[in-house]
Amino acid sequence: MRVVVVGATGNLGTALLTRLQAEPEVTSLVGVARRGPRMATPPYGEVTWFSIDVGADDSPVALERAFAGADAVVHLGWALQPSHHKAVMYRTNVLGTSHVLDAAARAGVPHVLVASSVGAYSRGPKGRRVDETYKTKGVRRSSYSKHKSINERVMDAFVEQHPEVTLTRMRPGLVFQASAASEIVGLFAGRWVPTRWMQRVRPPFIPLAPRFVSQVVHASDVADAFWRAIDRRAGGAFNLAAEPVV
């Protein structure tokens, strides 16, 4: 089995490469990233790398070459920064997703898996769960949520236009792992907020608003879910989250 991972050097991409390398059925791994890894240390070794900017106008041609012969393509590419340059993020997040889907169809890939998010859902109740049928119109004031919602519509159109392709949408909560801790802190707290002291002293509480709740999931669990969907060629939408709510 040949699997291509787009966004393979990120938080989730690294976890997915590790998971796929543990499966004997996966005989060929391809990684796509704007910039390839600097070292061939695990899990980046034994991976064929393509340096492609998915938001570029000519990226579908390069992506089609990278997807040649693939049994599955997993699209994890996403830009969270710079948050104040919305056009730059739209280019990667929305145009990039369209380019990946277009290239996968032209390359004849039978199974495409896309990392969506619980952030694609419309604002909803905090006290009860919703399932995968809940409306995915996003949250108006969040560019992240709006981009995820737009991509859901792009995927809807893709399913109608390419019924021969199995499309899987994974909608995880916040994805964490220890090796990405500094990156995650930078995204939520900013680069200039001192946080190293928390490695030595665990605060008894963190003063957050009562409605500031979310579900989180470990990167390795999300990676395992992606592999299970690849292995079973399971299409459709899947929510991924762990208990309890935090």
N, C-alpha and C positions, 0 to 999 in steps of 0.2 A: 504494500500500500504506500502510495506517495501522497504526503500531506504538505501543503504550503501554509505557512503562518505569516500573515501580513501584520506588521507591528510586533515582530518577534523579539525585540530587545527591551520591551517595556515591562512593567510590573507583572501583568498577566501573561504576556508573551513568554517571558523567561520561565514562569511556572508551567506553561503548556509545553514548551520544548522539553522540560524535565520529565513531564508525564508521558509524552509521546515516545521519548527515548527508552522508556521502560517497557514498551509494548513490542513483542517480536513481530507482530503483524505490520508494524510501520517500518518499512525497509528503506524509505527515502524521505528525508526531511529537507524542506526548502524554507529559508527565512527571508522575508522582505522587510526592509527598514530604510528610512531616509539615509541613515548612516549605519553601516554594519558595525559589529562589535570590534573593539580594539584588540581583543585577545581571543584565542581559540580555546579558552578554558571552558569546562562544563558550565552550562549546557550548550554553549555556542559551537563547540567542536562537532565534527561529523555532520555539519549542516551546510548545504549549498546556499550561498548568500547572494541576494540581488539588492543593490542600493537603488531604491526607487522612491521618488517623492510622489505619493499617490494623488496629491492635489494638482500636479502639473498637467497642462493640457495634453501633453504627449504620453502621459503615464499609461493609458489603456494599452498602447502598443507594447510597452516594456512589460507591463503586467501580464499580458497574454503570453509572452514568451516565458515568463517565470511560471505561469500556470500550466504550461504544456505537460500533458500526461498525468496531471494531478487527479487523484481520486476524491480529494476534499480540499477546499480552501477555507481557512479560518481568518476572518477579518477582525483584527483587534486594534487597528491603527486609530489613534485619536489624539487630538491636541487639546490640552487643558490650559496651556499658557501660550502666548500672553493673553490673559483674559480681557485686557482693555483693547485688544485689536480683534474685534469681532469678525472682520472680513478675512483675516488670516486664519482664524479658527474655522470659519465656515468653509474656506477653501479645502482644508484637510478633512474636516469632519463630515461635511455633506457632499461636496464635489468628489472628495476622495472615495467615499463609500459608493457613489454612483459609478466611478471609474472602475472600482474593484468588481462590482456586479457586472458591468458591461464586459470587462475583460474575461471574467469567468464564463459568461455565456458564450462569448466568441471562441474561447479555448475548449469548449465542450466539457467543462467540469460538471460532474453529476451531482455534487453535494457542496453547498456553500453555507457556512456558518458565520453569523455576524454577532458581535458583542453589542447588544443594545443595553438597556439599563432600566432599573425601576424608575429612574429619572424621566423616562419617556411617558410615564403615566400622568394623567391629569391630577390636580390637587384632590385629595380624598380624605376620608376619615382617619384619625390617628388611633382610634380604639378598636378597629377591626381590620382583618385582612381582606385583600382583594385578590382575585385570580387573574389569569392571563387574558380573560375577556374584558377586563376593565378598560375604559377608553384611554387611548394613548395620544392625547392632545397636548401633553406637556404642561409646564408651568410658565406663564407668560413672562415673568421677569427674569427667568434664568435662561441664558443663552445655551448652556449645556443641555437643559431640558428641551428647549426648542429644537436644537439640532438633533437630539435623539428622536423627537417626535417627527420631524421632517423625514428622517431616515426610515421610520416605520412606514410612512406613506410611500417612500421610494421602494421599500421592500414589498409593499402591497402590490405596486405596479409590476415589479419584477416577477412575482408569483403568477400574476395573470398573463404576462407576456411569455414566460418560460415555464410552463407546467411540467416540462421534462426534467427540471432541476429541483432537487430537494433543498428547500431553504429552511434553516434553523435560526431562530432568534433567541439568544440567551439574554435574560434581563436580570443581572445580578444586583444586589445591594452594593454598599461600599466594599471594595475589594482591598484587603490588607494582607501584608506578610512582613515579617521582621526585616528582611533584607531590603525592603523598600521604605523603611520607616522614615528616614531623613527626607526622602522625596515627598512622602505623604504629608509630613509635618509642614514642609515648605508650601504645599498647595493649600493647606487649611489655615495655617497660622502666619504664613509669610516668611520670607527669608530672614528678616531682621528681628523676629521675636525669639528671645532666648529660651531654649527648651532643654538644653543638655542637663540642667540640674534635675530634671524629672527622671533621669536614668539612675540617680542616686537616692532621690527622695520621692516617694509616692504620695501625692496629695490626697487627703482624706475625702475631698469632694472637688468637683469642677463646677463653677457657677454658670450653668446654662439654663436657658428658658425651658419651662416644662414641656413646650411643644417641640423642643429640639430633640427629636427621637429618630432613630433610623435602625435599619437592619444591616448587619455586616456579614461578610463571608470571607473565608480565607482563600487566598489565591490558588492554593493547591486543590481545594474543593471545587472551585470554578473550573480549573484545568481538568479535573477528573470528570466533571459533567460534560465538558466539551468532548473528551475522548469517548465517553459512553454514547453520546449522540453520533459521533463519527462512526463508531463500531456498529451501531444499530441503524445507521442512516435514518435517524429520527428527525422528522421535520416538525415545524410549528414553533410556538413560543413557549419558553420555560422560565419561570421565576426561580432565582437562586438566592437563598438567604438562610441564615442560621438563627437559631434561638439562643438566648432571648433577645428581645428588642433592647437596644442600648440608647 
